[in-house]
Structures are given as structure tokens and as C-alpha cells.
């Protein structure tokens, strides 16, 4: 493993070795400061392993490529054959475009209106499915080539779009009747805003502390002339319920909640050691793809 990454979580259910076969699913989520992967036993629809790697510095594209190749060579789980491999990459710039506006050949122009991409990046667009819109985003071509070399036919999507899809689907089922959803990570926070049944805002902001998070939350609410004290919020990601950050957030909102695990899946015993909301987006990549 490259020196810039260190293994921070290693959760293996006692059944992991027994159920490892080529019918399982590997899900990988790439974040600005590391990556995490999980293995699901598809026969039981049950998660049996999760490992996370945290960057010690500010990794670039080549760092991720090297770290992924090293992990694939050294980690028996990653080197195992899978029926399906799906990767979700954090894409800080995502442009949501109504289907009525999307036309062949105009994605570059639409994306450039709101964001920019580097020369080594490729532009992609995926349907949101739950609403009539496309998400347009950029991915690194060298990184995509590394993934394809290690995991042929790997499905690579924007983690931001996966989050949006799952939150919209869940709200439609009225499991999250909330006005604001916060996805809090070590290096960024994603904010989704709703007005009654309408999805009205998404953006990813760089955050490293609770003060950063609060600044952007209140900046977004101010743009829509909303008061936190009138809103119900839900938080997922790396924010423990007994943490000072959670207490600060709870003091501003009318109601703040952390969701339960998605009961669509089962989870090995070892997963009881990790807060279920820490990797909610990773676990639900399977729901997003189904």
C-alpha cells in the first residue's frame, strides 16, 4: 500500500471467507481523502466485509491509481473475482440538467456554464431516474483506465448522483420526511435541500470542521430565505450522535435525525461495530443500481 494511505477500518464478518465466491458484489467509494470498499454476499443480500483507507496527505490522481493497484495486489478481498464491481467517485462539480434541455452534443457547453474540467478528465452524464433530469460530471481518464485494468467491466458513477438518487427515492417512500439532508465527511459536506415534495438544491462544499459546515449550511439557507429552526434535517456520514458537532447542529434545527440502516439489506455481525450511517452512501450503491 502506498505510504500516503493507511487502513482505518477493517470489518470482516466471521462468514466472509466461507461466502467469498464469484457471485458477490464489490462496491468502492472514492473520496477526496481516501477510499472505502464493501463486499456483499449476493446469495443472502448480506454485507460481509468493509475496509477503509484514509489518505495522510492530499492525494492526486496518480496517488489513487498507485494505492488502488497496491491494495488489489495485497488485499485478498480486492483480488477476488466478483460478479459485479461498482465504483462511485466523489465529483464535487455536478450539473443537474432537465431532460428537456439535454441533447446530443451539448453536454460540454452545459457543464462549462457552471463548472470546469481538467484536460485529463472525461465528461459523463447519467439519468437521475427518479426525476426527469440528467447529472453531468467529470472523471479522470487515467483513473478510469486504472479501474478498468483491475476490474474489467467495472461500473463507474458519480457518488454525488448515487446519493441524490437514493435520497429522492427514500423521501418518496416517506422514510425521510426532511427538509435538509447533510452528508458529512472529513473533507467535504454535501447539502440537499427540499421544499415540500420538491428537490431544489444540491452542492458539495469543502469542509474540515464544524465551523465550515455551519457556514455553508447557513449560506445555503439564507439564499432560500429559510430558518434552520423551522426545518427538519437528517445527517449521514462521519458524524457520531454523541459528538459535539452533532449537538451543535441539533441546537439549530427544529429536528435532527440519523437514519437507520436500509432494511433492504442484511449486515454481518461485525457491522455492529461501525455506526450504520457512516457509509450509508456506500451501502446503498446496490439500491441505486437496481
GIURJO-V802427 format. One record per pair of residues at least 4 apart in sequence whose ideal C-beta (glycine too) atoms are under 6 Angstrom apart, sorted by sequence separation. I is the first residue (numbers start at 0). J is the second residue. D is the distance in whole Angstrom. If there is no record, write none. Layout:
# GIURJO-V802427
i:I j:J d:D
i:I j:J d:D
This chain:
# GIURJO-V802427
i:0 j:4 d:6
i:11 j:15 d:5
i:14 j:18 d:5
i:54 j:58 d:5
i:58 j:62 d:4
i:69 j:73 d:6
i:70 j:74 d:5
i:96 j:100 d:5
i:105 j:109 d:6
i:110 j:114 d:6
i:116 j:120 d:4
i:146 j:150 d:6
i:207 j:211 d:6
i:234 j:238 d:6
i:266 j:270 d:4
i:273 j:277 d:6
i:278 j:282 d:6
i:29 j:34 d:5
i:40 j:45 d:5
i:58 j:63 d:6
i:96 j:101 d:5
i:127 j:132 d:5
i:138 j:143 d:6
i:156 j:161 d:6
i:169 j:174 d:5
i:170 j:175 d:5
i:183 j:188 d:5
i:193 j:198 d:6
i:194 j:199 d:5
i:206 j:211 d:4
i:220 j:225 d:4
i:240 j:245 d:5
i:71 j:77 d:5
i:169 j:175 d:5
i:206 j:212 d:5
i:238 j:244 d:6
i:249 j:255 d:4
i:28 j:35 d:5
i:39 j:46 d:5
i:40 j:47 d:5
i:70 j:77 d:5
i:71 j:78 d:6
i:126 j:133 d:6
i:127 j:134 d:6
i:146 j:153 d:5
i:182 j:189 d:4
i:192 j:199 d:5
i:238 j:245 d:6
i:248 j:255 d:6
i:192 j:200 d:4
i:27 j:36 d:4
i:37 j:46 d:6
i:38 j:47 d:6
i:124 j:133 d:5
i:125 j:134 d:5
i:38 j:48 d:4
i:191 j:201 d:5
i:26 j:37 d:5
i:124 j:135 d:5
i:180 j:191 d:4
i:204 j:215 d:4
i:37 j:49 d:5
i:110 j:122 d:6
i:190 j:202 d:6
i:25 j:38 d:6
i:96 j:109 d:5
i:123 j:136 d:6
i:179 j:192 d:6
i:36 j:50 d:6
i:166 j:180 d:6
i:189 j:203 d:5
i:23 j:38 d:6
i:24 j:39 d:5
i:122 j:137 d:6
i:178 j:193 d:5
i:260 j:275 d:4
i:35 j:51 d:4
i:94 j:110 d:5
i:106 j:122 d:6
i:187 j:203 d:5
i:188 j:204 d:5
i:23 j:40 d:6
i:24 j:41 d:6
i:120 j:137 d:4
i:121 j:138 d:6
i:240 j:257 d:6
i:23 j:41 d:6
i:34 j:52 d:5
i:106 j:124 d:5
i:187 j:205 d:5
i:188 j:206 d:4
i:22 j:41 d:5
i:33 j:52 d:5
i:94 j:113 d:5
i:120 j:139 d:6
i:121 j:140 d:5
i:187 j:206 d:6
i:257 j:276 d:5
i:33 j:53 d:4
i:119 j:139 d:6
i:162 j:182 d:6
i:232 j:252 d:4
i:33 j:54 d:5
i:116 j:137 d:4
i:119 j:140 d:5
i:136 j:157 d:4
i:18 j:40 d:4
i:32 j:54 d:5
i:92 j:114 d:4
i:230 j:252 d:6
i:231 j:253 d:6
i:261 j:283 d:6
i:230 j:253 d:6
i:231 j:254 d:4
i:232 j:255 d:5
i:233 j:256 d:5
i:234 j:257 d:6
i:263 j:286 d:6
i:188 j:212 d:5
i:227 j:251 d:4
i:229 j:253 d:6
i:110 j:135 d:5
i:166 j:191 d:6
i:227 j:252 d:5
i:228 j:253 d:6
i:134 j:160 d:4
i:48 j:76 d:6
i:18 j:47 d:6
i:106 j:135 d:5
i:190 j:219 d:5
i:15 j:47 d:5
i:101 j:133 d:5
i:14 j:47 d:6
i:15 j:48 d:5
i:98 j:131 d:4
i:12 j:47 d:4
i:97 j:132 d:5
i:125 j:160 d:6
i:129 j:164 d:6
i:209 j:244 d:4
i:11 j:48 d:5
i:95 j:132 d:5
i:96 j:133 d:5
i:38 j:76 d:6
i:129 j:167 d:4
i:163 j:201 d:6
i:209 j:247 d:6
i:10 j:49 d:4
i:95 j:134 d:6
i:96 j:135 d:6
i:129 j:168 d:5
i:237 j:277 d:6
i:9 j:50 d:5
i:93 j:134 d:5
i:94 j:135 d:4
i:235 j:276 d:5
i:8 j:51 d:4
i:93 j:136 d:5
i:7 j:51 d:5
i:235 j:279 d:4
i:6 j:52 d:6
i:7 j:53 d:4
i:90 j:136 d:4
i:4 j:52 d:4
i:5 j:53 d:6
i:4 j:54 d:6
i:88 j:138 d:6
i:3 j:54 d:6
i:179 j:230 d:6
i:3 j:55 d:5
i:178 j:230 d:4
i:184 j:236 d:5
i:3 j:56 d:5
i:178 j:231 d:5
i:179 j:232 d:4
i:180 j:233 d:5
i:181 j:234 d:5
i:182 j:235 d:5
i:183 j:236 d:4
i:184 j:237 d:6
i:177 j:231 d:5
i:182 j:236 d:5
i:3 j:58 d:6
i:177 j:232 d:6
i:183 j:238 d:5
i:25 j:81 d:5
i:177 j:233 d:4
i:23 j:81 d:5
i:31 j:89 d:6
i:175 j:233 d:5
i:3 j:62 d:5
i:21 j:80 d:4
i:24 j:83 d:5
i:25 j:84 d:5
i:26 j:85 d:5
i:27 j:86 d:5
i:28 j:87 d:5
i:29 j:88 d:5
i:30 j:89 d:5
i:19 j:79 d:6
i:22 j:82 d:5
i:86 j:146 d:6
i:21 j:82 d:6
i:4 j:66 d:5
i:1 j:65 d:5
i:1 j:66 d:4
i:84 j:150 d:4
i:93 j:159 d:5
i:86 j:153 d:6
i:90 j:157 d:4
i:1 j:69 d:6
i:0 j:69 d:5
i:84 j:153 d:4
i:85 j:154 d:4
i:86 j:155 d:5
i:87 j:156 d:5
i:89 j:158 d:5
i:90 j:159 d:5
i:88 j:158 d:6
i:87 j:158 d:4
i:87 j:161 d:5
i:71 j:149 d:5
i:60 j:139 d:5
i:60 j:141 d:6
i:64 j:145 d:4
i:60 j:142 d:5
i:91 j:203 d:5
i:162 j:280 d:5
i:165 j:283 d:5
i:165 j:287 d:5
i:161 j:284 d:6
i:164 j:287 d:5
i:161 j:287 d:5
i:28 j:158 d:6
i:32 j:185 d:6
i:32 j:186 d:4
i:31 j:186 d:4
i:87 j:284 d:6
i:85 j:284 d:6
i:85 j:288 d:6
i:44 j:264 d:6
i:45 j:265 d:4
i:46 j:266 d:5
i:47 j:267 d:5
i:44 j:265 d:6
i:37 j:281 d:6
i:35 j:281 d:6
i:28 j:281 d:5
i:12 j:267 d:3
i:26 j:281 d:6
i:12 j:268 d:6
i:12 j:269 d:5
i:26 j:284 d:5
i:10 j:269 d:5
